[in-house]
Amino acid sequence: MLRIQLTVIAAGVMGLLAPAATPAHAGTTLYSLVTPPSALEVGCFGGCECPTQLFTTYGSFQLTLTGSDPLFTNYDISDYIVSFNNGPGAVSIVGSGHYRVGGEVAQLQQMTLDLSVWGRPPQHFDSGLQPVSVPFPQIDIACALHGFACQDSVVNVHASPAEVAGVAPSGATVVALTAVKPNPFRDGAAITLTLPHAGAIDLVIVDLAGRRVRGLAHALTVGAGVRGFNWDGRRDDGRIAPAGIYWVMLSCADGRDQQRVVKLD
């Protein structure tokens, strides 16, 4: 059975959060996994003697501040999209959850995740309360399917806030990337956009550093309404883009929008 150990490391070193302090991590922040050491580990834990298997993982999720109580600052985890290679293809782990950090004397943290692995029904992982070992927003935590039993499953996840050069908040809502499917994808993704007026558009794929990966449209005149494009997962030079997190970026005279997409091996 799978045991998923989650270790999330967010860049941007800050002091440990005091219970009554103003949250240093406000709003919603995209996190991307650092690969390696992010990995899925399967096997025996807690002193049991049997081998474990390690699968390198990559992907992303979003952390959203939801509020605080006298002891903890609370966050929602959404769009948790992670994958690992398993034989001929990649396996996705998707879901959502919650995270809290704080404490009265010692700093404590807890993460719960409802994750679907291999497309199976979601399963509930819980770290329980654990000591904070790195200053928030860095997170280092283990979430277990069966309470860290001898036979369990573990995803080692190290992640950093994805500060993407050139990616700004969405512009006018009437200009929209309405869908990027499937997400995550392996061989190709269908991109659907909606425009309020006819005009020239730019549609480009960039990586987390803001570097251009593939141009899908440049000063291309299209009509108003719903339009479709496809990205075959290749770069401008024709080579296959590596697995990882990318941004689909749309801009035109009426505004701009962007969506995150995860490419698998």
N, C-alpha and C positions, 0 to 999 in steps of 0.2 A: 504494500500500500504506500501511497505517496506521502512524504512528509515534506512540507515546504518551509524552508527557513528563509525568512525575509530580512535582508540587511540593507537598509536604504541610507545612502550617504549623500546629503545635499550640500552642494558647494555654497560658499558664503559663510565664513566662520563667524559665529556670534557667541556671546556668553550664554551660559546655561540659563534657561528661563526661570525666573522666580515666579511663584504661584500667582502673585498679584500684579506681575509686570504686564505692561502693554505687549500684546503678541508681536513678535518681531517678524512673523511670517504672515502678513495680512493678504486678503484677497485669494485669488487662485493662481497657483504656480505650476507650470509644467516641469516634471522631473524626467530625466532620461537616465537609463541605466549605464553604468560604467562597465564595459566588458573587455577582458575579465576585470575583476574577480566575480562578477555576477554569475550565478550558476544555480541549477536545480540539482539537489542531492537526494538520492533515494537509497534507503537501506536501514542499517541498525544504528541506534543512537542510545545515549544514556548508559554507557558502559557495556552494552551488549556486543558480543563478538561475532560480527559477520561483515562482509565487505559492503561498501557503499559505491554507488555510481554517481558521477558528477557530469552534468550537462551544462555547458556555458549558455547563459541566457542574455537576451538584450530586449529592449523595449522602453516603455514609458508609462507614466500615469500623471494624474493631476491631484494636487493637494489644495483643499479649500478650507479656509478658516471659517468655523461655524459659531464660535463663541467660547466663553470660559466660565468656570465655576470657581469656588474658593480655592480649589487645589489644582485643577488642570485646565490647560488650554486645549480645545477640541478642534479636530479637523475631519473633513470628509475626504476619502480617497475615491476618485472616479476615473473612468477611462483607463483602467489598469490593463494594459495590453503588453504582454511579454511573450517571448517565444524562445524555444531552444531546439537545436537540431536533434533529430531522432531518426537515424537511418537515412532513407532517401529524401526526406523533407523536413520541414520545420513544424513544430507543434506549438499552438498558441495557448497561452494562459490568459484568460480575460476575467474581469470582475470589478468589484468595488469594495469599499470597506471604510473603516474609521481609524483614527489615530489620536491619542491624547498624550500630553507631556506635562509634567509639573511635579507636585509633591509638597509635603509640609517641611521636611528636613532634608532628607536625601531626594535627589531628583529621580523620578520614576517615569516610565512610559508604558503604553500598551497599544497594540495594533491588532485589529480584527479584519479579516478578509474573507469575502465570499467569492471563491475562484472556480471557474470552469476550466478543466484541463482536458485536452483532446475532444472538446465539444461535449463532454459529459455534463450532467447536472451539477450546479454549483455545490461546492463543499465549503464548510466553515473552518477557517484557521484562526487560532487565537494565540497571541504571545503570552497572555497573562501579564501581570505587572512585572516589569524588569527594570533594573537600574539603568540610568542613562550613562553611557560610556563615552560619548562624544558630545560636544556642545551643539545644541540646536541652532540652526536648522539641520545640522548633520544628524542622521539617525542610523543606529546600528541595533537591529532587533531581529528576533527569531520568532516566526509564527508556525505553530504546529497543528496538524490535522487531528492528532490523537493525544494532545497534551504531552508531547515529547515521550511517547511510549517507545519500547524497544524497537518495534517495527513501525516506522513512521515515514513522512516525506518532508523534504526541506528545500526551499528556494532561497539561495544566497543572492540578495539583490543589493547592489551598491548603485546609488543614483545621485545625480546632481541637478539642480534647477537648470533647465535648458534656456540659457540666455542666447537667443538667436539673433545674430546681427541682421538688421534689415527687416525684421518681422515686427510690425507695430500692431496695436489693437485694430480691430476691424473698423472699416469706415462706415458709410451709409448702409443701413440694413437692407435697402432695396437692391443693392449689388451683393449677390450671395453665391458662394460655393455651396450648393444645396446638398451635394453628396459626393463622397469619394468612397467607392466600393469595389471590391471588398477591402476591409481595413481591420487587421493587417492583410497584405496581399503578397503573393509570391511571383506570379508571372505577369500580371498587369492589373491596373486599376482604372475603372471608369469614373470620369470626373464630370459632374453635372453642375452647370452654373445658370444663374438667372440674371438677366439684365433688364432694367426699366426702359432703356432706349437703345436704338441702333447706334453703333459707333465702334471705334477701334479699341481693342483690348490687348493686354499683355498677360500671358499665362505662363508661369515658370515654376520649376521645381528647384528648391534650394535645400542645402543641408543645414545642420544646427549651427554651423559657423557662418551662415548666410551666404555661402558660396553657391553660385549657379551650378546646377547639375544637369538640367534639361530644360530647354525652351520649347514650349508647346504652341505658343502663339506670340507674335510680336507685331504690334500695330496692325493686327488683323481686324478687318471690318466685319462685324456680324450683326444680325438683326436682333431686335428686342425679343425677350421671352427666354425660354429654356433652351440651352445649347449643351452639347456633349462633346467631350474630348477623351482621349485615352493616353495613359502613360504605360509604356511597355516595360518599365523598370530599367531602361537603359539611359546612359549619359549622352551628352551631345556628341561625344566621339564614337558612339556606337557600342561601347563596352557596357557590360551589365553593372549597374550601381550596386555597391555593397549593401548588405543587410543593415538596417538601422532606421533612424527616425528622420523624416523629411517634412518639409512644408510645401503645400501647393499654394501658390500666391497668385491672386487675380487682381488686376488693376485696370481702370478705365476712367473716362471723364466723370462718371457718376459716383465713383468711390472705389473701394478696394475691400478684399476679404481674403482670408487664408484658412486652411485646414491642415491639421497634422495627419500624417499617414506613416504607417510602419511597414517597412519592406522586410520580408523574410528571405532566408537563403533558398 
